[in-house]
Structure formats: C-alpha cells, structure tokens
C-alpha cells in the first residue's frame, strides 16, 4: 500500500459512493442462475448445449487452485514459524472431520428410518442394468484405506500439480513450509518474498476470473435443467424431500456449533459469503469457490496457515452433505427392494460408508462408488440397484454443495479457535464489510476500497492492516525484484 499523504487523508473523509446494484457480483450471479433455469426449462435443447460455459469457468478456477494452495500454505506456515503448531492443526482438523462425518452419516440413517423414502417402490432386480452404473463410474473400483493413504503421497511433485491432486499438493506444501521454518525465515526470505509476489499475481488473476462467474453459473444451470428437467422432481419426491429436510436441520446444528465453539454468527457469515454460496449452487461445484472462500475466511479472522490446511483437506475428508445423502440413499435402496435393515446391518453399513466416503471430492461418480462398495459388502440388494439413483443424483448437488461448503467453513472457524489462531474482532470488522488485510483486497478485487479504508484507519491513529491474517505487515516482506534499479547518470557504486 502506498504511503498516505495529507491530500489523500483529506479525500478519504469524503463518503464513498454506494456501488450500483447491477455491479454487485451477487446480483449478477443471481440473475444468471434464474436465466439459466428459464432457458433450461423452456428451451431444454439449447440449455443442454450451454454446458461448455459452466465447464470452462470451472476449468479456469482449477487452473490456479494447485499453485494457490501451495503458496498459501507455505507462506502461512512460514509466518507461523512453528512446525509443531502445523502438526497440531492437522491432527485437530482430522479429529473434527471424522467426528463430523460420523455424525452426518448417523443423522442420515435416523432420517432414512423415520421418513422411509423407498418404502412401497417394490423394484424388481431383474429390470436393472449394470451398464448405466458402469457408464457413470467408469467401472472403477472403490479404494481401500491403504490405497487412499498411499495416494496422498505424490509419486512426482510436478505430477501432483499437473493432475490437480489437492491432497498431494497439500502434502508437499506442508513439507516445504516446514523446511522453511527449520532452516530459518531470515535465510529463506528471498524465497518467501518471491512466493508472496507470485501469490499476489495469482490473486489478481483470480479477481479477473470472477468477472465471468455469472456466465459460468448461467451455462451450468441451463445445462442441468435442460438435461434433467424439473419433471424428475416428482419421481424422487420423497427421497429429495428427505435429503433436503435433513440438510436444513443439519445446517441448524452447524449454526449451533459455530456459535458455541467460536461465537461465529453463522447467519451473518452466510450474508458475508452469499456470492460464493450462490456461485457454488449455480455451478454445482465447491471447487469453483475454493479460492474465494479461503480468502473470505482469512479476511474474517482465521489465520492463513489454518485456513490453507483445513479447507483443502476438508474437501476430501469433511463432506457432510455427501455423507447425509449416502446414508439416506442407502436406506432408500434397501427399502425400494423390500429390505428393512436391522441395527447391526445399519452399523455395518455405517462403517463401510465412513471409509468409502473419504476422498470423494473430484472423483467422477464417487457417490455411486461408495454406495456400490457398501451394497457389495452387505449383499442385501444387487450392486446394479445403485443405478436407481442416476436420475436423482444430479438434483442432490445443491444440497451437497451447500452443506459440504458450510461444513468446511465451520470446521475452519472451530479449528482456528481451538488452535488460538482466530481473531473474533477481525471477524466482526469483516462482517461489517471491511477488508482486513492486503492480500484479501487483491483477491476480492477491492484494492481501491482497501486503500481508502487504510487511509481512514491511519488518519484515526490506528495500526495498518497486515499483509494477511496471521502474517506480517505489508512492509515487513521485501518485494521481489529481478534486478536492482540504478539511477541513470550517477555513476555511484555500492560501498
């Protein structure tokens, strides 16, 4: 940030003009989603052809996710300067994820037993085809626990980045950041300053990509409605109602967890992140908003190191919405084939789902793989029966996306508070619309607003905001330069 001058301080006292509604990203995405639904419903053929718009936007996001996670985690760990603290954050996150997933699965089983969404369907197994299920999953076999753990270790660092394997990138990032801490921040300052500069470039690219987010949401929503139609809702009405009803109750429980553990008013948080949640709904993808949601969390008082570790890990280990859907769908399938699972069978299914649900993010047909593995383990209904959910699965995306994303946000607040890396006063400022650190301003495309805000803070005698939450002030990290500038005509040489 530039050093303020008296003229700038005087100008900063002038109230800023309110941004027109049509320039609001939330408003633009909302209009795009509504337009996509209308196109898909009234002109389904056209809607089905608009898929490249949504896929193109998600590919733009995926283009920067791997380097973003690497740089955020490494710079965050180097700012913390404590390898043991990083280990504690990882352990606490995994403990929370396991408890949350187990509870979500149990909650889904309770709802499935109460609602009985598949009762009375009486499906004949002879009418099922394995080919449709194989087309969805690619005939892939679900991974066992050992394979999943081994896959976290990258065979090649470059390969991890090239394949966008987030857990592998995170694994390498932790080692890289820990090495900087052990060697010493001062000695590694040239590397850190280079990374900070590159990260600022990534943030700027992300702010440009978000300008086309409404186009991506429009294309994705038009495709979903055009391809699957609104008439599918009636076919799976009870199952859909059970899943969405369970999601609403579970979100209420997340409200309680957020308030009781970190005193986070989750309703205000949803208002604060409404653009990200609406975009996730429109694109049916949580990956589309990962960079922005991480920025919003660090802007709201969570340290960069904790956010960088918890959010990407949660995308594979903390899929609360998917867990609810899996347990309800399992009972739906059993009931549809005329089987009522006893307590022992349901507990056995719970154990299988707890293992198979991990690492589902980004795997095509992952929910079908998890259910197929559970069906094979229980042997109560044919594996091909999972194909019954092909029509309803896409309609569950909205529920899964919202609960998964909100669950990971709550996990970040809880772990940050648990580790003492959460500043609630900063969260209050963020919820009021302030930008609390320089890097968030770059990512959110609000650098001018941030500069005006900082001028006001300095004029009131307050300390300037840090470069990032849990990190130094902007001036404490030297800017990376390719070569030293020299003054023309001076002829001076260094002493």
C-alpha positions as CSV (number, residue, x, y, z in Angstrom):
1,X,0.0,0.0,0.0
2,X,1.2,3.5,-0.8
3,X,2.2,5.8,2.0
4,X,-0.7,8.2,2.5
5,X,-0.2,11.9,2.0
6,X,-2.2,14.8,3.5
7,X,-4.3,15.3,0.3
8,X,-5.2,11.6,0.4
9,X,-6.1,11.7,4.0
10,X,-8.4,14.7,3.4
11,X,-10.0,13.0,0.4
12,X,-10.6,9.8,2.5
13,X,-13.0,11.7,4.7
14,X,-15.4,12.1,1.8
15,X,-18.1,9.3,1.9
16,X,-17.7,6.7,-0.8
17,X,-20.5,6.3,-3.3
18,X,-22.5,3.2,-3.0
19,X,-21.9,0.7,-5.8
20,X,-24.9,0.3,-8.1
21,X,-26.8,-2.9,-7.7
22,X,-26.1,-4.2,-11.2
23,X,-22.3,-4.1,-10.4
24,X,-22.8,-6.4,-7.5
25,X,-21.4,-9.9,-8.1
26,X,-24.2,-11.5,-6.1
27,X,-26.9,-9.7,-8.2
28,X,-25.2,-10.7,-11.4
29,X,-24.9,-14.4,-10.4
30,X,-28.5,-14.4,-9.2
31,X,-29.8,-13.1,-12.5
32,X,-27.6,-15.6,-14.3
33,X,-28.9,-18.6,-12.3
34,X,-32.5,-17.5,-12.8
35,X,-31.9,-17.1,-16.6
36,X,-30.2,-20.5,-16.7
37,X,-33.2,-22.2,-15.1
38,X,-35.6,-20.5,-17.5
39,X,-33.5,-21.4,-20.6
40,X,-33.1,-25.0,-19.5
41,X,-36.8,-25.4,-18.7
42,X,-38.4,-23.7,-21.8
43,X,-35.6,-24.5,-24.3
44,X,-34.0,-27.7,-23.0
45,X,-32.1,-28.4,-26.2
46,X,-30.4,-25.0,-26.0
47,X,-29.8,-25.4,-22.3
48,X,-28.1,-28.8,-22.8
49,X,-25.7,-27.1,-25.3
50,X,-24.6,-24.4,-22.9
51,X,-22.6,-26.8,-20.7
52,X,-19.2,-25.5,-22.1
53,X,-19.8,-22.2,-20.4
54,X,-20.0,-23.8,-17.0
55,X,-17.2,-26.3,-17.6
56,X,-15.0,-23.5,-19.0
57,X,-15.4,-21.4,-15.9
58,X,-14.6,-24.3,-13.6
59,X,-11.5,-25.1,-15.6
60,X,-10.4,-21.5,-15.2
61,X,-10.7,-22.0,-11.4
62,X,-8.9,-25.3,-11.4
63,X,-6.1,-23.7,-13.4
64,X,-5.0,-21.8,-10.3
65,X,-6.1,-24.0,-7.4
66,X,-2.9,-26.1,-7.1
67,X,-0.4,-23.2,-7.1
68,X,-2.8,-21.2,-4.9
69,X,-2.9,-23.9,-2.2
70,X,0.8,-24.4,-2.3
71,X,1.7,-20.7,-1.9
72,X,-1.0,-20.1,0.7
73,X,0.1,-23.0,2.9
74,X,3.8,-22.4,2.5
75,X,3.6,-18.6,3.3
76,X,1.2,-19.3,6.1
77,X,3.4,-21.9,7.8
78,X,6.5,-19.7,7.4
79,X,4.6,-16.8,9.1
80,X,3.5,-19.1,12.0
81,X,7.1,-20.2,12.4
82,X,6.2,-23.3,14.4
83,X,6.2,-26.8,12.9
84,X,4.6,-28.3,15.9
85,X,1.7,-25.9,15.6
86,X,1.2,-27.0,12.0
87,X,1.0,-30.6,13.2
88,X,-1.5,-29.8,15.8
89,X,-3.7,-28.0,13.3
90,X,-3.6,-31.1,11.0
91,X,-4.5,-33.5,13.9
92,X,-7.3,-31.3,15.2
93,X,-8.7,-31.0,11.7
94,X,-8.8,-34.7,11.1
95,X,-10.4,-35.3,14.6
96,X,-13.1,-32.8,13.8
97,X,-13.6,-34.2,10.3
98,X,-14.0,-37.7,11.5
99,X,-16.5,-36.7,14.2
100,X,-18.5,-34.5,11.8
101,X,-18.7,-37.2,9.1
102,X,-19.7,-39.9,11.5
103,X,-22.4,-37.7,12.9
104,X,-23.6,-36.8,9.4
105,X,-23.9,-40.4,8.5
106,X,-25.7,-41.3,11.7
107,X,-28.0,-38.4,11.2
108,X,-28.8,-39.5,7.7
109,X,-29.6,-43.0,8.9
110,X,-32.0,-41.6,11.5
111,X,-33.8,-39.5,8.9
112,X,-33.9,-42.5,6.5
113,X,-35.5,-44.7,9.2
114,X,-38.1,-42.1,10.1
115,X,-39.1,-41.0,6.5
116,X,-38.8,-44.4,4.8
117,X,-38.2,-42.8,1.3
118,X,-38.0,-46.1,-0.6
119,X,-41.0,-47.8,1.0
120,X,-43.5,-49.3,-1.3
121,X,-41.5,-49.0,-4.5
122,X,-41.0,-52.8,-4.8
123,X,-38.3,-52.7,-7.5
124,X,-37.7,-55.9,-9.4
125,X,-33.9,-56.6,-9.6
126,X,-34.3,-58.2,-13.0
127,X,-35.2,-54.9,-14.5
128,X,-31.8,-53.3,-13.6
129,X,-28.9,-52.8,-15.9
130,X,-25.3,-52.6,-14.7
131,X,-24.2,-50.8,-17.9
132,X,-25.8,-47.5,-16.8
133,X,-23.9,-47.6,-13.5
134,X,-20.6,-48.5,-15.2
135,X,-21.0,-45.6,-17.5
136,X,-21.4,-43.2,-14.6
137,X,-18.4,-44.6,-12.5
138,X,-16.2,-45.8,-15.4
139,X,-16.2,-49.3,-13.9
140,X,-13.7,-48.0,-11.3
141,X,-13.4,-49.9,-8.0
142,X,-13.6,-48.0,-4.7
143,X,-10.2,-47.6,-3.0
144,X,-9.4,-49.3,0.3
145,X,-8.0,-47.3,3.2
146,X,-4.3,-48.3,2.4
147,X,-4.6,-47.2,-1.2
148,X,-6.2,-43.9,-0.3
149,X,-3.4,-43.1,2.2
150,X,-0.7,-44.1,-0.2
151,X,-2.3,-41.9,-2.9
152,X,-1.8,-38.9,-0.7
153,X,2.0,-39.2,-1.2
154,X,2.8,-37.9,-4.7
155,X,5.0,-40.0,-6.9
156,X,6.1,-36.7,-8.5
157,X,5.7,-33.2,-7.2
158,X,5.2,-32.0,-10.8
159,X,2.6,-34.7,-11.4
160,X,0.7,-33.7,-8.3
161,X,0.4,-30.1,-9.7
162,X,-0.3,-31.3,-13.2
163,X,-3.2,-33.6,-12.1
164,X,-4.6,-31.0,-9.6
165,X,-4.4,-33.6,-6.8
166,X,-5.2,-31.3,-3.9
167,X,-4.2,-33.7,-1.1
168,X,-0.9,-34.4,-2.8
169,X,-0.2,-30.7,-3.3
170,X,-1.1,-30.1,0.3
171,X,1.2,-32.9,1.5
172,X,4.2,-31.5,-0.4
173,X,3.3,-27.9,0.7
174,X,3.4,-28.8,4.4
175,X,6.9,-30.3,4.0
176,X,8.1,-27.3,2.0
177,X,6.7,-24.8,4.6
178,X,8.2,-26.9,7.5
179,X,11.6,-26.8,5.8
180,X,11.5,-23.0,5.6
181,X,10.7,-22.9,9.4
182,X,13.5,-25.2,10.2
183,X,16.1,-23.5,8.0
184,X,15.0,-20.1,9.2
185,X,12.8,-17.4,7.9
186,X,15.5,-14.8,7.5
187,X,17.7,-17.1,5.5
188,X,14.7,-18.1,3.3
189,X,13.4,-14.5,2.9
190,X,14.3,-14.3,-0.9
191,X,12.1,-17.4,-1.5
192,X,9.3,-16.1,0.7
193,X,9.3,-12.7,-1.0
194,X,9.2,-14.4,-4.4
195,X,6.3,-16.6,-3.3
196,X,4.4,-13.6,-1.9
197,X,4.8,-11.8,-5.2
198,X,3.7,-14.8,-7.2
199,X,0.7,-15.3,-4.9
200,X,-0.3,-11.7,-5.4
201,X,-0.3,-12.4,-9.1
202,X,-2.5,-15.4,-8.6
203,X,-4.9,-13.3,-6.5
204,X,-5.1,-10.8,-9.3
205,X,-5.8,-13.5,-11.9
206,X,-8.5,-14.9,-9.6
207,X,-10.1,-11.5,-9.4
208,X,-10.2,-11.4,-13.2
209,X,-11.7,-14.9,-13.5
210,X,-14.5,-14.0,-11.1
211,X,-15.7,-11.3,-13.5
212,X,-17.0,-14.1,-15.8
213,X,-18.5,-16.1,-12.9
214,X,-22.1,-15.1,-13.9
215,X,-21.5,-16.6,-17.4
216,X,-20.3,-19.8,-15.9
217,X,-23.3,-20.1,-13.5
218,X,-25.7,-19.4,-16.3
219,X,-24.2,-22.1,-18.5
220,X,-24.0,-24.7,-15.7
221,X,-27.6,-24.1,-14.5
222,X,-29.1,-24.1,-18.1
223,X,-27.4,-27.4,-18.7
224,X,-28.6,-29.1,-15.5
225,X,-32.2,-28.1,-16.0
226,X,-32.1,-28.7,-19.8
227,X,-30.5,-32.1,-19.4
228,X,-32.5,-33.5,-16.4
229,X,-35.6,-31.3,-16.4
230,X,-37.8,-30.2,-13.5
231,X,-40.2,-33.2,-14.0
232,X,-37.6,-35.5,-12.3
233,X,-38.5,-33.9,-9.0
234,X,-41.9,-35.7,-8.8
235,X,-40.3,-39.1,-9.5
236,X,-38.0,-38.9,-6.4
237,X,-40.1,-36.5,-4.4
238,X,-39.8,-38.4,-1.0
239,X,-36.1,-39.0,-1.4
240,X,-35.4,-35.4,-2.4
241,X,-37.6,-34.1,0.5
242,X,-35.8,-36.3,3.0
243,X,-32.3,-35.2,1.9
244,X,-33.1,-31.5,1.7
245,X,-35.1,-31.6,5.0
246,X,-32.1,-33.4,6.7
247,X,-29.8,-30.8,5.2
248,X,-31.8,-27.9,6.7
249,X,-31.8,-29.5,10.1
250,X,-28.0,-30.2,9.8
251,X,-27.3,-26.6,8.9
252,X,-29.2,-25.6,12.0
253,X,-26.8,-27.8,14.0
254,X,-23.9,-26.1,12.3
255,X,-25.2,-22.8,13.4
256,X,-25.1,-24.0,17.0
257,X,-21.6,-25.5,16.6
258,X,-20.2,-22.3,15.1
259,X,-21.7,-20.1,17.9
260,X,-20.9,-22.4,20.8
261,X,-17.3,-23.0,19.8
262,X,-16.1,-19.8,18.2
263,X,-19.1,-17.4,18.7
264,X,-19.5,-17.1,15.0
265,X,-23.0,-15.8,14.0
266,X,-23.4,-18.1,11.0
267,X,-26.3,-16.2,9.5
268,X,-24.1,-13.1,9.2
269,X,-21.4,-15.3,7.8
270,X,-23.8,-16.6,5.1
271,X,-24.7,-13.0,4.3
272,X,-21.0,-12.2,4.1
273,X,-20.3,-15.1,1.7
274,X,-23.5,-15.0,-0.2
275,X,-21.7,-14.6,-3.5
276,X,-19.6,-17.7,-3.0
277,X,-22.6,-19.9,-1.9
278,X,-24.7,-18.7,-4.8
279,X,-21.9,-19.4,-7.3
280,X,-21.4,-22.9,-5.8
281,X,-25.1,-23.5,-6.2
282,X,-25.1,-22.3,-9.8
283,X,-22.1,-24.3,-10.9
284,X,-22.9,-27.3,-8.6
285,X,-19.2,-27.3,-7.6
286,X,-17.5,-26.3,-4.3
287,X,-14.1,-26.2,-6.2
288,X,-15.4,-23.2,-8.1
289,X,-15.4,-21.1,-5.0
290,X,-12.4,-22.7,-3.0
291,X,-10.0,-19.7,-3.6
292,X,-12.6,-17.1,-2.8
293,X,-13.9,-18.9,0.3
294,X,-10.4,-19.3,1.7
295,X,-9.9,-15.6,1.2
296,X,-13.1,-14.7,2.9
297,X,-12.2,-16.9,5.9
298,X,-8.7,-15.3,6.3
299,X,-10.4,-11.9,5.9
300,X,-12.8,-12.9,8.7
301,X,-10.0,-13.6,11.3
302,X,-8.8,-17.1,10.6
303,X,-5.0,-17.4,10.1
304,X,-3.7,-18.2,6.6
305,X,-1.9,-21.3,7.8
306,X,-5.0,-22.8,9.4
307,X,-7.3,-21.9,6.5
308,X,-4.8,-23.3,4.0
309,X,-4.6,-26.6,5.8
310,X,-8.2,-27.1,6.9
311,X,-10.2,-26.1,3.7
312,X,-8.3,-28.2,1.1
313,X,-8.2,-31.2,3.5
314,X,-11.9,-30.8,4.2
315,X,-12.7,-31.0,0.5
316,X,-11.7,-34.7,0.8
317,X,-12.3,-35.5,4.5
318,X,-15.3,-33.4,5.5
319,X,-18.1,-33.9,3.0
320,X,-21.0,-33.6,5.4
321,X,-23.7,-33.1,2.7
322,X,-22.4,-36.2,0.8
323,X,-22.4,-38.2,4.0
324,X,-26.1,-37.4,4.7
325,X,-27.0,-38.2,1.1
326,X,-25.2,-41.5,1.2
327,X,-26.8,-42.9,4.3
328,X,-30.3,-41.8,3.3
329,X,-29.8,-43.2,-0.2
330,X,-28.6,-46.5,1.2
331,X,-31.8,-46.9,3.2
332,X,-33.8,-45.7,0.1
333,X,-32.3,-48.5,-2.0
334,X,-32.8,-51.2,0.7
335,X,-36.4,-50.2,1.2
336,X,-37.0,-50.0,-2.6
337,X,-36.0,-53.7,-2.9
338,X,-38.2,-54.6,0.1
339,X,-35.5,-55.0,2.8
340,X,-35.6,-53.4,6.2
341,X,-32.1,-53.3,7.6
342,X,-31.7,-54.2,11.3
343,X,-29.5,-52.2,13.7
344,X,-26.5,-54.5,13.1
345,X,-26.7,-54.2,9.4
346,X,-27.0,-50.4,9.5
347,X,-24.0,-50.1,11.8
348,X,-22.0,-52.3,9.4
349,X,-23.1,-50.1,6.5
350,X,-22.1,-47.0,8.6
351,X,-18.5,-48.4,8.9
352,X,-18.2,-49.1,5.2
353,X,-19.6,-45.6,4.3
354,X,-17.3,-43.9,6.7
355,X,-14.3,-45.4,4.9
356,X,-15.6,-45.2,1.3
357,X,-16.8,-41.6,1.7
358,X,-13.3,-40.3,2.2
359,X,-11.5,-38.8,-0.8
360,X,-14.8,-38.5,-2.8
361,X,-14.1,-34.9,-4.0
362,X,-13.3,-34.6,-7.7
363,X,-13.9,-38.4,-8.3
364,X,-16.4,-39.0,-11.1
365,X,-19.4,-41.0,-9.8
366,X,-17.9,-41.1,-6.3
367,X,-21.2,-41.4,-4.5
368,X,-22.1,-44.3,-6.7
369,X,-18.8,-46.0,-6.0
370,X,-19.3,-45.6,-2.2
371,X,-22.8,-47.0,-2.4
372,X,-21.7,-49.8,-4.7
373,X,-19.0,-50.8,-2.3
374,X,-21.5,-50.8,0.6
375,X,-24.0,-52.8,-1.4
376,X,-21.4,-55.4,-2.2
377,X,-20.3,-55.6,1.4
378,X,-23.8,-56.0,2.7
379,X,-25.1,-58.3,-0.1
380,X,-28.7,-57.3,0.6
381,X,-29.5,-55.8,-2.8
382,X,-27.8,-56.0,-6.1
383,X,-25.0,-53.5,-6.8
384,X,-26.7,-52.6,-10.1
385,X,-29.6,-51.3,-7.9
386,X,-27.5,-48.2,-7.2
387,X,-28.4,-47.2,-10.8
388,X,-31.8,-46.2,-9.5
389,X,-30.2,-43.0,-8.1
390,X,-28.9,-41.9,-11.5
391,X,-32.0,-39.7,-12.1
392,X,-31.9,-38.1,-8.6
393,X,-28.2,-37.7,-8.0
394,X,-27.8,-34.5,-10.0
395,X,-30.8,-33.0,-8.2
396,X,-28.9,-33.5,-4.9
397,X,-26.0,-31.4,-5.9
398,X,-27.4,-28.2,-4.4
399,X,-27.9,-29.9,-1.1
400,X,-24.5,-31.5,-1.0
401,X,-22.7,-28.4,-2.2
402,X,-24.2,-26.0,0.4
403,X,-23.7,-28.4,3.4
404,X,-20.2,-29.5,2.3
405,X,-19.1,-25.9,1.9
406,X,-20.7,-24.6,5.0
407,X,-19.4,-27.6,7.0
408,X,-15.8,-26.8,5.9
409,X,-16.2,-23.2,6.8
410,X,-17.4,-24.1,10.3
411,X,-14.5,-26.5,10.6
412,X,-12.1,-23.7,9.8
413,X,-13.5,-21.5,12.5
414,X,-13.6,-24.3,15.0
415,X,-10.0,-25.5,14.4
416,X,-8.7,-21.9,14.3
417,X,-10.4,-21.1,17.6
418,X,-9.1,-24.4,19.0
419,X,-5.6,-23.6,18.0
420,X,-5.8,-19.9,19.1
421,X,-5.4,-18.6,15.6
422,X,-8.8,-16.9,15.3
423,X,-9.4,-13.2,15.9
424,X,-13.1,-12.5,16.5
425,X,-12.7,-8.7,16.5
426,X,-11.4,-9.0,12.9
427,X,-14.4,-11.3,12.0
428,X,-16.8,-8.5,13.3
429,X,-15.0,-6.0,11.1
430,X,-15.2,-8.3,8.1
431,X,-18.9,-8.9,8.6
432,X,-19.4,-5.1,8.5
433,X,-17.9,-5.0,5.1
434,X,-14.3,-4.1,5.9
435,X,-11.3,-5.7,4.1
436,X,-9.0,-6.7,7.0
437,X,-5.8,-7.5,5.1
438,X,-4.0,-6.6,1.9
439,X,-4.0,-9.9,0.2
440,X,-7.8,-10.3,0.6
441,X,-8.2,-6.9,-1.1
442,X,-6.2,-8.1,-4.1
443,X,-8.1,-11.4,-4.4
444,X,-11.5,-9.8,-4.0
445,X,-10.7,-7.0,-6.4
446,X,-11.2,-4.3,-3.8
447,X,-7.8,-2.7,-3.7
448,X,-9.1,0.9,-4.1
449,X,-11.6,0.3,-1.3
450,X,-8.9,-1.2,0.9
451,X,-6.6,1.8,0.3
452,X,-9.3,4.2,1.2
453,X,-10.1,2.2,4.3
454,X,-6.4,2.1,5.4
455,X,-6.1,5.9,4.9
456,X,-9.0,6.3,7.2
457,X,-7.5,3.9,9.8
458,X,-4.2,5.7,9.7
459,X,-5.8,9.1,10.0
460,X,-7.5,7.9,13.1
461,X,-4.2,6.7,14.6
462,X,-4.9,3.0,14.2
463,X,-2.3,0.5,13.1
464,X,-2.3,-0.6,9.4
465,X,-3.8,-3.9,8.5
466,X,-1.5,-6.9,8.0
467,X,-0.5,-8.3,4.6
468,X,-2.5,-11.4,5.5
469,X,-4.2,-12.7,8.7
470,X,-1.7,-14.3,11.0
471,X,1.1,-12.7,8.9
472,X,3.3,-9.6,8.9
473,X,2.5,-6.1,7.8
474,X,2.9,-5.4,4.1
475,X,6.2,-3.6,4.6
476,X,7.8,-6.4,6.6
477,X,8.2,-8.6,3.5
478,X,10.6,-7.1,0.9
479,X,9.3,-7.0,-2.6
480,X,11.0,-9.5,-5.0
481,X,13.0,-7.8,-7.8
482,X,14.5,-9.4,-10.8
483,X,17.3,-6.8,-10.8
484,X,18.3,-3.8,-8.8
485,X,17.3,-0.5,-10.2
486,X,20.1,2.1,-10.7
487,X,20.0,5.8,-11.1
488,X,21.0,6.9,-14.6
489,X,24.0,9.2,-14.7
490,X,25.0,9.0,-11.1
491,X,27.9,6.6,-11.6
492,X,27.7,5.6,-8.0
493,X,28.8,2.1,-7.0
494,X,27.9,0.3,-3.8
495,X,30.3,0.7,-0.9
